[in-house]
Amino acid sequence: MASFPGSFPSTRLRRLRKHPWSRKLVAEHVLTPADLIWPVFVIEGKDKQEPIASMPGVSRLSIDLLVKAAGEAKKLGIPAIAVFPKIDAKLKTPDGREAWNADNLICRAVAAVKKKHPDLGVICDVALDPFNSDGHDGIWQDGDVMNDASVELLCRQALVQAEAGCDVIAPSDMMDGRVGAIRGALDAAGFEQVQILSYAAKYASAFYGPFRDAVGSKNALKGDKKTYQMDPANSNEALREVALDLAEGADMVMVKPGLPYLDIIRRIKDEFQMPTLAYQVSGEYAMLKAADKNGWLDGDRAMAETLLSFKRAGSDAILTYAAVDMAKRLK
């Protein structure tokens, strides 16, 4: 452990806190718009937006409005968006086949954004839950999700997203072996430059509820996701998950949720020294917004402090629904 020289009164730590300029000068971490990734929800239609009640300030956007919003994010210095679809319930099937339809909602949205904003990064989630009538990230059968059969379908999903112009494939399904399989499928199809951001340490959390409202999977979910998402009690297991995904070809890894798992972020960053992202998930965002609405917190300050805590813990970037609002504040 480091030794700290000096003693009071010759040493007064408050000296450097006295002025705003000196506080800025010695700040150990800085949050900028370039640290933020904006998750967005897309729906069918034109000039259409649907506010999400459980996520104040967040709306599902039709493709034309998404393209416009993506341009605003880019101007604010946000380097990338992550796109999630809410599809018509009639398109949902037990095998989630709409996920690898090359003309599906997510592929059309990606193509439209990349056409208008080619220098904005686009991240696509790879999991079947928005498309699966059972609400699971893979194929639900006999009371469980089938790992290897699901991985085959996730590879198909990743390929159509890459063909649409997706820059970063982000498997969030937590199936064993899916990163290596997706990397192999992308490379074989000539997409060796498409990046993989693995949801490597994704926990079976109580904080996902508003997101499931947003993509329409909440009421469809049969059982829970505890057989494939991580147990919140475990920390060492997260290191094993990350090690496996990096060995299989992941370029970046993610911890999800963020705030309840700052210790996991720190351990992963210290152990692997690889690009490590955090996802401030829907429940984290919603509780801060609710507290702000009720006057219990200064919402802007609490949001900024929370996002800075991710940086301090070791995150290189943060997915947050507050990205645009925060970028405006930081500007």
HUSUL-V569826 format. One record per helix or strand. SS is the DSSP state (helix for helix, strand for strand). FROM is the first residue (numbers start at 1). TO is the last residue. If there is no record, write none. Layout:
ss=SS from=FROM to=TO
ss=SS from=FROM to=TO
This chain:
ss=helix from=13 to=17
ss=helix from=20 to=25
ss=helix from=33 to=35
ss=strand from=36 to=43
ss=strand from=49 to=51
ss=strand from=59 to=62
ss=helix from=63 to=75
ss=strand from=80 to=85
ss=helix from=89 to=91
ss=strand from=93 to=93
ss=helix from=97 to=100
ss=helix from=105 to=116
ss=strand from=121 to=126
ss=strand from=132 to=132
ss=strand from=139 to=141
ss=strand from=144 to=146
ss=helix from=147 to=164
ss=strand from=168 to=171
ss=helix from=178 to=188
ss=strand from=195 to=203
ss=helix from=206 to=215
ss=strand from=230 to=230
ss=helix from=236 to=247
ss=strand from=252 to=256
ss=helix from=259 to=272
ss=strand from=276 to=279
ss=helix from=282 to=293
ss=helix from=299 to=313
ss=strand from=317 to=319
ss=helix from=323 to=330
